[in-house]
Amino acid sequence: MIVATANLPLFKNVPICKLVSTALNGVPVVLVNDADAALCAEIASNSGLTNVRNAALVAVGTGIGVGLLLDGKLHQGHNGLIEAGHMIIDKSSDAPLCGCGQVIILYTSLNYIYIYCV
């Protein structure tokens, strides 16, 4: 269930796993963030990570996400998330707020780069 998102404000209380599973004729569906999905794909694709027990994947997009493999298991942190980019860096900055309206985003997010560098 997607309860709410900072970057997709119309996605509120959307039973996304059920909707996708129904569209796929009952195939089980699990919802993870992009960094977790990318890390799992790297491991499953025989990219050289098949025997790795510990790894991290950093995904830069609208924020900065982290996929983290610890002792061979995907570690998803509090509430299933490890969002490295959702933190205060400089309260005095004129950087844009996160979609949640409370946290100044990292200067390296793609939103910041687009707004201030393009």
N, C-alpha and C positions, 0 to 999 in steps of 0.2 A: 504494500500500500504506500503510495506517495502521499504523505500528509501535507507537505508544503515544500517549496523550494525557493531559494533566493533569486535564482536566475530565470525561472519559469513560473511566474506568478499565477498563471491560469491553472497550473497543476495543483489542485487542492483536493485531497481525499479521493485520489484516483486509484482504483484497484488494478494497477498496471499489470501485475503478474497474472491475475485472473483473465484480463482482457487479452493479453498476448497468448496465454495458454489456450484459451478458447479459439483464437485465430489459428493456432497451430494444432488443432484437433486434439487437445488434451495433453500435449507435451509439457512436462513440468518446467516451470520458469522460476528463476531466482533473480532478484534485483540486487545488483552491486554497483558501486561507482565505477567511473571509467578507468581509474588507475588500477583498481582491483581486477577488473575485467582484462585489462591489457597485460597485467602480470600473469594472470592465469593462462592467457593465450600464449604468452612467451614460453611458459613452462610446458604447455600442452603441444606446442608446435615443434618441439625438438630443436629449439634455437640455441642449444648449448646450456640451457638451464635445467635440464631434466634431472640431474643428480644434485642440484643445489638445494641446501636445506634452509639457507637464509639469504634473502635478497630484498631489495627495495626498488621500486619503479616510481619515478616522479613524472607526473602528467601535468603539463602546463596548458591551461585553457582559460575558461572564465575565472578560474582560481588556480590554486596549485594543490593537486591531490597526490596522495602517496599510496601505492600498493605495497604491502609489507608481508613478506613471507618469513615466519619465525619457526624454526625447528620443523620445517616441512609443511606448516599449516598457515593458511591465510589468516592474518591478524587484522581484525576490523575495528578494534578500539571501542570506545564508548558509543553506544547507539549504532554500531556497525560502520563508523566512519573514522578515517584519519585524514583530516583536511589541514594540511600544513599551511595553506595559503589563507586560512580564515583566522588571522591573528592581527593584533594591533602592532604596527611597526612605528608609526610616528603620528601621535594625536594632533600635532600642530601642523601637519601637512595639509595641502589643498587637494590631496589625492581623493578620488571618488569613494563614497561609502559603498560597502557591499550591498547587494540587493536586500539584505535584511535591514539595512538602514542604520546599523550600529557599529560596524567594524570597518576601518579603513583598509582597503585591499592592498596587497603587496604590489610594489611597482612593477613586478615582472609578469603580472597576469595579462592575458591578451586584451582584456577590456582596457586596462590602463595604457598599454602600448598603443592601442587603436585611438583612444581618446586624446592622448597627449603627444603622440609621436607621429601620427599620420596626418 
